Amino acid sequence: MIASPNAPAPTSLWREILFGPSGLRSGWRLAIFLGLTLLLQVPAGLAARRWNWMGSPGEPWVPAVLLRLEAVFILITLAVIAIMARIERRSFADYGIPWRRMFGRRFWEGAAWGVLTILATVLPVWALGGYAVDGLAIRGAEAVQYLLLWAVAFVMAGVYEEITVRGYMQRTLADGIGFGPAAVLLSVFFGFVLHYMEKENETWVDGLSVSLIALFFCWTVWKTKDVWLATGWHFTFNFVSMGILGSPNTGSGGGQPVVGHLLASRFAGSQLLTGWPMGLEASLWIFPAMALTWGLLAWRFRARA
């Protein structure tokens, strides 16, 4: 059988599949990024288990465990993004990660908004009797030490998640399907797959709230053009809720407060009210708190297209 002279060459077909007008298609770039990340994280995870870096199952988080794990994750992510940036001929700033602005004004503004959001969540819980404080759980030099360690650990957790999801993955997926669809898809994946399905005893409230928070982070990236406001918010929301208020987390011993939280606190009453044992992000009060924060920030950035 003689091929038609007008039939496209096989190499042209493969080039069409792999490449678009701007180079390697976004889906392939994202697949390479995830593949390289997995290739590096699997042996790192095995080594962490061998050296007991991950702590014992069922025990609450301690700062050393989170610090070690987040340091490894950040280094792996930075290495993979650097490889992808070389392939794509881009800089970290092109993915919304301009290092010179890392701890600049946007980061600290986001930190302030994170404090506002967690306070707007816990105050109604406290007013309705779902949260009480019996004093300090730790004092003096021990309190200072734990607060500093948890601050660093939660900064690192925020940096890791934001440069990975709202940085490289959001920018790359948006190249293919647009910013809005990419933000929705990644946020649902982040909330219900990476968060809700990977932890025990989670509820739909937690999955939905984390998805909405992730979508909010994407919106801040769209408004500010980098990940640092979202990183600051991420840091203080976790630090205040877990490191100060003593809110639990299902990743911490299946729903225990972290070791070394500041306040000797108690949660009581309806799980929908308090979020216990998932944490305050699983309280129904997170939704009006997020609506307040989102509305105020929309007014704050009203002039930005």
N, C-alpha and C positions, 0 to 999 in steps of 0.2 A: 504494500500500500504506500503510495507516494503522498507525503505531507503537503498540505496546501502551502503555497509560497507566502500566503498572508497570515498563516498561523504564527502566534508569538513564540519566540524561542523559549525553551525551559528556563534558561538563566534569567530572562526578562520576567517570567512569572514569579520566580523566587525573589527577584529583586523587588517586585511589586509587593510581595507578601512581607518582606523584611523591612523595606525602606519606604518612607514617605517623602513629601516635599522638603522636610527639615532634617532628614537623616533617618537613623534607625527608629522604627515606630515605638511609641511610648509603651505599649504592652510588652514588647520584647525587652526594653530597657528595665521596666519594673520587674520582669521575670529574672533577668540577670542579677539585679540588685537583691531580690529575695533569695535567689539561689546562692549567691556569694555569702550573704549574711548567714544563711542556714549552714553552709559549709564551714564557716568559722565558729558559729555559736555551738554547734553540736559537740565538737571536741572540747571547747571551753567549758561547756556544761558538765561533760564527763569528768574533766579535770577538777572542776569545782566540787563535784560530789566526792571524788576520791580524796581530796584534801579537806573535806568537810567545811567548805566555804559557805554552804547554803544553810547551815544550821540543821537542827533536828526537826523532822516532820512533827507537826502538832504543837510546836513551841512558838511563842510570840516573837515578832521581829526584834532584833537588836541592831543598833546602828552599824556595827562592824559588818554584818551580813549584807545589808543593803548597800553600804559603801563599796564593798568588794564587787558585788554583782553589777552594780550600776557602772563602776569604773570599767569593768570588762566589756559590758554592752556598749558603752560610749566609744571605747577604743575600736571595737569591731565596726561599729556603724561609721565612724569617721574614716576608717580605712576603706570601707566599701564605697562610701560616697566619693572619696578621693579618686578611687579607680573609675567610678562612673563619670565623674567630672572630667577626667582625662579622656575617656572614650567619647563623651558628648561635647568636649571642648567648651566646658562651662566652668564657672567658679562656684564656690559655696554660696556666695551672695545670690547667684541666679536661682538657688533653691530656697531663698528666704532665710539664709543663714549667714548674714554679714557679721563676722566675728568682732569687728571693731565696735559694734553696738550691743554686744552680748549683755553687759551689765550696765547699759546706759539708761536713759530716761524711760524708754518704753518698758524695760524689764521692771523697774521699780513702780511704774504706774500700774502695770499688770499685777504686781505684788499687792498693791493697795486695793485693787478691785477684788482680788482673791480673798483678802481679809473681810471686805464688805460682804461678799457672798456667803462665807461660812458663818459670819455673825448673823446675817439675815436668816440663815437656816436654823441656827441653834437657839436664838432668842425666843421664837415662838414655842419651840420644844420645851425650853426652860419655863416659860410663862404658864404652860399647860401642865407642868409637873412631870414632864418626861425626862428632865435632866437636872441633876443636883450636884453641887460641889461641896465636899467636906473639908476643904483646906488644900494644902499642898501635898503631893505624893512624894516629892523629893525637895531637898533644900540645899542652900549654900553652894559650895564648889561642885557638888554632884549635879545640882540642877543646871548650873552654868555649862558643865561639861556635856551633859546629855542634850541640852538645847542647841549647843553649837554643833554637835555631831549630827543631830537630826536635821538641823538646818542645811548642812552640807549635803547630807544624804538625799533630802527631798529636792534640793536644787539639782543634783545630779540626775535624779529620777525624771524631773521635768525636762531637763536638757535632752536626755536620751529619747524620751517619747516625742518631744516636739521636733527635734531635727530629723527623726526617723519618719514619723507619720505626717505631721503638718509641714515638714520641710521637703525632703526628697520625694516621698511617695505622693504627696498632694500635688506638687509641681509636675511630676512626671505623668501621673494619671490625668491631670488637667490638660496636658498637651494633647491627649488623645480624645477625651470626651467632654472637655470643658470644665471650668472651675466648680460650678454648682453641682453637677452630677457627681464629680469626683469627691467633693466634700461630703455629700450625702452617703455615697457608697462607702467611703473610708470610715465615716463616723458610725454607721450601723455596724460595720465590721469590727471597729474598735470597741464599741459598747457591748454588742451581743455575742461576738465570737471570742475576741481576745480577753474580754473581761467577764461577761456573764457565764459563758460556757466553760471557762477554764478554772473557775472558782466554785467551791462547794457552797451549798446553802444560799445561793444567790436568788434574788427575786426579780420580777419583771420591772419593778420600780428602779432598782439599781441599774439594770441593763439599759432602760430608757433614759435615765438621768445621765449616765456616762455617755450615751450616744449623743444626747443634746449638748452636753458639755463639750464633747469632741467637735460637734458642728459649730458651736460657739467659738472654739479655738480657730477653726478654719475661717470663720467670718472675720476674726481679728487679724488673721494673716492677710486676707483680702483687703482689709482696710489699711493696715499699717505696712504691708509689703515685706514683713519678716516675722519670725516666730517668737520674738523676745517678749512681747506683751503676754502672749499665751503661756510662755515659760514662767514668767513671774507670777501669773495667776495660779498656774499649776503648783508652783512651789509653796506659796503661802496657804492655799486651800488645804493641801495635804499637811503642811507643817502645823498650822493652827488646829486643824481638826484632830489629827492623831498625836502630834508632839506636845501640844498644850492642853487641849480639851479632853484628851483621853478617849476619843472616838475609836471604836474597834475597826477591824478590817478582816474580811474572811481570808485574806492571804496571810494574816498574822495569826498563826495557830488556829485556823478555822473560825476566827471571829473574836479575837482577843485584842485588847489595847496593846500598843507597842511598849516594850520595856523602856522605862525612863521618861514617861510622859509627865508633864508638870503637875496637873491638877488631879486630886483624889476625887474622881467624879463617879456618878452612878446614873445609869439609864433605867427607866421603869415605864411600864405601860405598853400601849399598842406598838407593834413592830412598824406599822405604817407611819406612826407618829415619830418614833425615835430612830428608826433604821437599824436598830440593834438586831443581830450582831454584825450586819454588813457595814454599818457606819452611817454617818449623817447624810452621805450622798444617796442613801437608800430611803431617807425620810421623804414623805410627800411634800414637806416644806421646802425641799430643794427646788421644786418647780417655780413657786412664786419668787424665791430668792434669785433664781436664774433669770426669770422674766424681768425682775427689777434691775439686775446688773446689765442684761442685754439692752433694755430700754435706755438706761442711763448712758451706756457706751454708744448706742446708736445716736443719741443726742450729742454726745461728746465728739463723735466723728461724722456729724451730719453733713459737713462740707466736703467730705472725701468721697469721690466716686469709686 
